[in-house]
Amino acid sequence: MIAGVANTHSALWYVLKNPALSSVAKRFMDATAESGDEIAISAISLVEVVYLVEKRRLPASVYLDLRLALTDPDNVLTQVGLSGDVVEHLRLIPPSDVPDMPDRIIAATALYHKVPVISRDAKIRASQLATIW
C-alpha cells in the first residue's frame, strides 16, 4: 500500500541519507518501510533528476543512486507513472497554489492515492494538500 508520495528532493535526500530531510519525514518514511508499505515517487521526479543532472545542478551519480533504490526490493520507494487518473487530479490543484508543473504532478499523484506529499516545498505545504515535513 502506498502511504505517501515523496517529492523529488525528499526522495533523493532519503536515498542519500542527507540531513536536509526533516526528522519527521525520515521517521515517516522509515516507519512506512518497517510496516511493509511503500512511498511513491512519480516518474516526473526521474525526469526532473535527469534535467538537474543535465544542468549540472546534481552529480550524475544521483540519478543512478535513485534508480538503484527504485529497483531494490528492500527499499521503501516505488515508482508510479503519470496516468490519466493523476491528470484528472491535477485539475483539482490550482496553479496559483502549486505553480511548478513537476510539483503539481507530484501533488496530484498524492491526491489520487489519497496520501500526503512528503515535501519541504513551502507552496505545497501552504496549499490544501496533506503534507509531511
VOPAGU-2260 file (C-alpha; in pm, 1 decimal, decimal comma):
REM VOPAGU-2260
SITE   aa  ch    i         X         Y         Z
SITE  MET   A    0       0,0       0,0       0,0
SITE  ILE   A    1     123,6     349,8     -79,1
SITE  ALA   A    2     146,4     558,6     238,3
SITE  GLY   A    3     282,7     880,9      87,8
SITE  VAL   A    4     431,0    1043,1    -221,0
SITE  ALA   A    5     779,3    1191,5    -188,5
SITE  ASN   A    6     868,2    1493,6    -393,9
SITE  THR   A    7    1196,0    1476,9    -583,2
SITE  HIS   A    8    1421,6    1625,7    -318,6
SITE  SER   A    9    1265,0    1428,5     -33,3
SITE  ALA   A   10    1319,6    1103,4    -221,9
SITE  LEU   A   11    1679,1    1195,7    -304,8
SITE  TRP   A   12    1754,7    1308,1      49,4
SITE  TYR   A   13    1613,7     981,3     184,4
SITE  VAL   A   14    1818,3     768,1     -55,3
SITE  LEU   A   15    2134,5     970,9       3,4
SITE  LYS   A   16    2079,1     994,1     381,0
SITE  ASN   A   17    2103,2    1371,5     352,9
SITE  PRO   A   18    2031,9    1559,3     678,4
SITE  ALA   A   19    1825,2    1811,5     480,0
SITE  LEU   A   20    1538,5    1560,8     508,5
SITE  SER   A   21    1338,4    1657,9     815,4
SITE  SER   A   22    1334,2    1421,3    1110,0
SITE  VAL   A   23     953,9    1397,2    1082,3
SITE  ALA   A   24     973,3    1297,9     714,9
SITE  LYS   A   25    1253,6    1049,2     782,1
SITE  ARG   A   26    1062,6     887,1    1067,7
SITE  PHE   A   27     751,0     861,8     848,6
SITE  MET   A   28     946,7     702,0     564,5
SITE  ASP   A   29    1130,3     464,5     799,6
SITE  ALA   A   30     802,9     363,5     969,2
SITE  THR   A   31     644,7     306,7     628,6
SITE  ALA   A   32     935,0      78,7     533,6
SITE  GLU   A   33     905,6    -112,1     861,9
SITE  SER   A   34     533,0    -166,9     807,0
SITE  GLY   A   35     593,9    -309,6     459,1
SITE  ASP   A   36     414,2     -22,2     286,2
SITE  GLU   A   37     562,7     199,3      17,2
SITE  ILE   A   38     644,7     561,5     -54,7
SITE  ALA   A   39     565,1     650,1    -415,1
SITE  ILE   A   40     787,4     859,9    -634,4
SITE  SER   A   41     632,5     997,1    -951,0
SITE  ALA   A   42     800,6     929,4   -1282,8
SITE  ILE   A   43     819,1    1308,3   -1320,8
SITE  SER   A   44    1076,3    1306,3   -1039,9
SITE  LEU   A   45    1305,9    1091,7   -1252,3
SITE  VAL   A   46    1261,5    1335,9   -1538,3
SITE  GLU   A   47    1341,9    1621,0   -1300,6
SITE  VAL   A   48    1658,9    1448,7   -1177,7
SITE  VAL   A   49    1777,8    1392,9   -1536,9
SITE  TYR   A   50    1710,9    1760,4   -1608,1
SITE  LEU   A   51    1902,4    1872,0   -1296,9
SITE  VAL   A   52    2195,3    1643,8   -1387,4
SITE  GLU   A   53    2199,0    1786,5   -1740,5
SITE  LYS   A   54    2202,0    2139,3   -1593,9
SITE  ARG   A   55    2489,7    2029,1   -1365,8
SITE  ARG   A   56    2288,5    2112,4   -1055,1
SITE  LEU   A   57    2320,6    1749,0    -940,4
SITE  PRO   A   58    2602,2    1499,0    -996,0
SITE  ALA   A   59    2524,9    1220,2   -1245,8
SITE  SER   A   60    2564,8     961,9    -971,5
SITE  VAL   A   61    2245,9    1086,2    -805,2
SITE  TYR   A   62    2029,8     955,5   -1089,7
SITE  LEU   A   63    2197,1     614,3   -1065,5
SITE  ASP   A   64    2155,1     608,2    -686,6
SITE  LEU   A   65    1784,6     680,5    -724,1
SITE  ARG   A   66    1738,4     416,3    -996,9
SITE  LEU   A   67    1917,5     158,5    -780,6
SITE  ALA   A   68    1694,0     241,2    -484,9
SITE  LEU   A   69    1384,6     200,0    -701,6
SITE  THR   A   70    1497,2    -144,5    -817,2
SITE  ASP   A   71    1591,7    -260,1    -466,1
SITE  PRO   A   72    1302,8    -470,9    -329,4
SITE  ASP   A   73    1406,8    -375,7      25,0
SITE  ASN   A   74    1382,1      -1,2     -41,1
SITE  VAL   A   75    1061,2     177,9      59,4
SITE  LEU   A   76    1047,7     384,3    -260,5
SITE  THR   A   77     840,9     269,1    -555,7
SITE  GLN   A   78     797,4     443,9    -889,4
SITE  VAL   A   79     447,8     529,6   -1010,0
SITE  GLY   A   80     356,2     654,5   -1353,8
SITE  LEU   A   81     168,5     954,2   -1479,9
SITE  SER   A   82    -175,7     818,1   -1559,1
SITE  GLY   A   83    -495,1     975,1   -1686,6
SITE  ASP   A   84    -633,2     949,4   -1332,6
SITE  VAL   A   85    -341,8    1153,8   -1198,6
SITE  VAL   A   86    -401,7    1410,6   -1473,8
SITE  GLU   A   87    -766,9    1439,3   -1364,6
SITE  HIS   A   88    -648,7    1506,6   -1008,0
SITE  LEU   A   89    -402,3    1765,3   -1141,6
SITE  ARG   A   90    -704,2    1967,2   -1249,3
SITE  LEU   A   91    -808,3    1989,2    -881,5
SITE  ILE   A   92    -487,4    2168,4    -779,8
SITE  PRO   A   93    -493,5    2537,7    -872,5
SITE  PRO   A   94    -177,2    2653,7   -1045,8
SITE  SER   A   95    -183,3    2953,4    -811,3
SITE  ASP   A   96    -139,4    2711,2    -517,9
SITE  VAL   A   97     133,7    2495,9    -673,8
SITE  PRO   A   98     270,6    2674,6    -982,9
SITE  ASP   A   99     563,6    2445,2   -1067,5
SITE  MET   A  100     440,0    2171,5   -1304,5
SITE  PRO   A  101     652,6    1883,0   -1166,7
SITE  ASP   A  102     536,3    1975,2    -815,8
SITE  ARG   A  103     172,6    1981,5    -933,2
SITE  ILE   A  104     212,5    1635,6   -1086,0
SITE  ILE   A  105     366,1    1504,6    -763,7
SITE  ALA   A  106      85,6    1666,5    -562,7
SITE  ALA   A  107    -178,5    1524,1    -798,2
SITE  THR   A  108     -23,2    1179,9    -758,2
SITE  ALA   A  109     -61,6    1209,9    -381,5
SITE  LEU   A  110    -417,8    1338,2    -418,7
SITE  TYR   A  111    -503,5    1046,2    -646,8
SITE  HIS   A  112    -363,2     794,5    -398,6
SITE  LYS   A  113    -526,5     980,8    -105,9
SITE  VAL   A  114    -196,3    1010,9      78,8
SITE  PRO   A  115      20,4    1303,7     194,7
SITE  VAL   A  116     301,6    1464,4      -1,4
SITE  ILE   A  117     639,8    1441,9     167,7
SITE  SER   A  118     786,0    1781,3      86,8
SITE  ARG   A  119     971,3    2081,7     221,8
SITE  ASP   A  120     828,1    2297,5     -58,3
SITE  ALA   A  121     656,9    2598,5     100,0
SITE  LYS   A  122     389,7    2629,0    -170,2
SITE  ILE   A  123     288,4    2265,1    -144,5
SITE  ARG   A  124     279,5    2289,3     233,6
SITE  ALA   A  125      73,3    2612,6     218,5
SITE  SER   A  126    -182,8    2450,3     -12,5
SITE  GLN   A  127    -481,3    2246,5      98,7
SITE  LEU   A  128    -289,1    1923,7      38,1
SITE  ALA   A  129    -195,6    1690,9     322,1
SITE  THR   A  130     178,7    1714,9     373,4
SITE  ILE   A  131     451,0    1571,8     589,6
SITE  TRP   A  132     762,1    1765,7     670,6
